[in-house]
Amino acid sequence: MKHTIILLLAFGLFATTADAQCRSFTKKNCLSTLDGYIQNDNYNSAILIPGDEAELMLTFLAGQDYRLIVCSHPVLGEVAYEINDGRGKRLFDSSKNEPDVNYVDFKVETTQQLQIHVQVPESKSAILHEGCVTVLVGSKS
C-alpha cells in the first residue's frame, strides 16, 4: 500500500511538472501568434511522443473570426493537424498548406463543434523525445 501511494504521488508530481513545462513553453513560444486575437479561456496542451495522436472537440460561435494555433516543441518534427466538422468532414488539413505555418484563420457561419485531430510524425530514432503540443484558439468579432 505504501508503494502505491508513493507511486501515485510521484506520478502526480510528474504530471504537475510536465503541465508547468508545457505552460511555460506555450507562453514563450505560442502566444505571440495570437496577435490581434483574444485568447479563449481554455488551455489545451499535452506531452506527446513520435507517433502519438490526439483529438480535441471545441465549440465555435457563429459570426466570430477565429485563429486556431497548433504549436509544438521542434524536437517532435512537423506536427500535422486537421479540423473536421461534427459529421467528420475535413475542413482543413495542415499537411496541404505551407509547412512553416502553424495556424489557420477562419470564420464559422453557424455555432458548431469542430474536432481538432493532431498527429506527431513517427521517428526512426532509437531515442523517442517527448514534447509539448498546444492547441490555442483566439477570436475577434
JOGI-V784790 format. One record per helix or strand. SS is the DSSP state (A for helix, B for strand). FROM is the first residue (numbers start at 1). LEN is the number of residues. If there is no record, write none. Layout:
ss & from & len
SS & FROM & LEN
SS & FROM & LEN
This chain:
ss & from & len
A & 2 & 28
A & 31 & 4
B & 38 & 2
B & 44 & 6
B & 53 & 8
B & 65 & 8
A & 74 & 3
B & 80 & 5
B & 90 & 4
A & 94 & 3
B & 103 & 5
B & 112 & 8
B & 130 & 11
